[in-house]
């Protein structure tokens, strides 16, 4: 299974987890995957997350 982020980069689940873990881990140690079903409609949320070095996948 491959995930692609909004920049159209592709990752396996393991690669994606390693990439996002430094900035998307909560206080309990859970890695948070941000997902968008429609990147065009959720552009404002994606922009806000990108400013915090977080990644969305589609």
Secondary structure as a PSIPRED ss2 file (coil, helix, strand):
# PSIPRED VFORMAT (PSIPRED V4.0)

   1 X C   1.000  0.000  0.000
   2 X E   0.000  0.000  1.000
   3 X E   0.000  0.000  1.000
   4 X E   0.000  0.000  1.000
   5 X E   0.000  0.000  1.000
   6 X C   1.000  0.000  0.000
   7 X C   1.000  0.000  0.000
   8 X C   1.000  0.000  0.000
   9 X C   1.000  0.000  0.000
  10 X E   0.000  0.000  1.000
  11 X E   0.000  0.000  1.000
  12 X E   0.000  0.000  1.000
  13 X H   0.000  1.000  0.000
  14 X H   0.000  1.000  0.000
  15 X H   0.000  1.000  0.000
  16 X H   0.000  1.000  0.000
  17 X H   0.000  1.000  0.000
  18 X H   0.000  1.000  0.000
  19 X H   0.000  1.000  0.000
  20 X H   0.000  1.000  0.000
  21 X C   1.000  0.000  0.000
  22 X C   1.000  0.000  0.000
  23 X C   1.000  0.000  0.000
  24 X C   1.000  0.000  0.000
  25 X E   0.000  0.000  1.000
  26 X C   1.000  0.000  0.000
  27 X C   1.000  0.000  0.000
  28 X C   1.000  0.000  0.000
  29 X C   1.000  0.000  0.000
  30 X C   1.000  0.000  0.000
  31 X E   0.000  0.000  1.000
  32 X C   1.000  0.000  0.000
  33 X C   1.000  0.000  0.000
  34 X E   0.000  0.000  1.000
  35 X E   0.000  0.000  1.000
  36 X C   1.000  0.000  0.000
  37 X C   1.000  0.000  0.000
  38 X C   1.000  0.000  0.000
  39 X C   1.000  0.000  0.000
  40 X C   1.000  0.000  0.000
  41 X C   1.000  0.000  0.000
  42 X C   1.000  0.000  0.000
  43 X H   0.000  1.000  0.000
  44 X H   0.000  1.000  0.000
  45 X H   0.000  1.000  0.000
  46 X H   0.000  1.000  0.000
  47 X H   0.000  1.000  0.000
  48 X H   0.000  1.000  0.000
  49 X H   0.000  1.000  0.000
  50 X H   0.000  1.000  0.000
  51 X H   0.000  1.000  0.000
  52 X C   1.000  0.000  0.000
  53 X C   1.000  0.000  0.000
  54 X C   1.000  0.000  0.000
  55 X C   1.000  0.000  0.000
  56 X E   0.000  0.000  1.000
  57 X E   0.000  0.000  1.000
  58 X C   1.000  0.000  0.000
